[in-house]
Amino acid sequence: MQSLIEQGEKIIPKQWKAEIQSLQAEYDNIGKEKSKTATELAYAEVISYNNENIERELQNENRQHNRQQGRVKWREEEI
């Protein structure tokens, strides 16, 4: 503001109000876009976690199945 006065530019309230309204609309759009991006990021994080969790559960099931197969085989060899 001070630099505009030093440059000799006149301050016109109607132009300033129009500029403020324009900037406010842009600010609102940026806020909506930020909210949308944050939501999409949260979705991506949940999906990533779920994928890792599914892989971990499948590995555990495979280990458990292999142990059971090993126990059955060991018992058959005992007999």
N, C-alpha and C positions, 0 to 999 in steps of 0.2 A: 504494500500500500504506500509506504513511504517512498519507494523508488518511483512509483507512478507520479506522485506529487512532484518529486524532484525533476522528473522528465518533463513536467509541464502538462501532463495529460489530465484532462478534466474528468472528474468522477461524476458519472451519470447514474443516478440510482436505478432507473428502469433497466439499464443494461446490466448493472450489477445483479439485480434481482433475477433477470433472465439467465445470467451466467450461473448464479447459485442454484436455480431450479434445474438447469441442465446438468450441473455437476451432481446435484442430489439424485437425479434420475440415474446417472451413470453409476454413482455410488451404490444405489439400490440394486442395480443389475449386477454389479460386481459381488455384492453380498449374496444374492441368490445363486450366482455361479459358484461362489466359495462354498456355500451350503451344499449344493449339488455335488461338488467335487469331494467334499468331506464325507458325504454319504456313500458315494461310489468307492472311496478309499476304504471305508469301514466294511462295505460288502466284500471288497477284494481281500481284505485281511481275514474276514471270517471264512471265505472260500479257501484261502491258503491254509488256514489252521485246520479246516475240515479235511482237506486233502492229506495233510501230514498226519492227522489223527487216523484216518482210514488206513493209510499205509502202515502205520504203527500197529493198528489192530490186526491187519492181515498178516503181518510178520509174526505177531504173537500167536495167532491161530495156527500158522504154519509150524512154528516151533512146538506148540502144544501137540499138534497132530503128529509131528515127527517123533516126539517123546513117547506118545502113546504107541506108535508103530514099533518103536525100539523096545518098549516094555513087552509088547505082545510077542515080538520076535525072540526076546530074551527068555520069556516064559516057555515058548515052544521049544527052545533049545534045551531048557532044563528038563523038559519031559522026555 
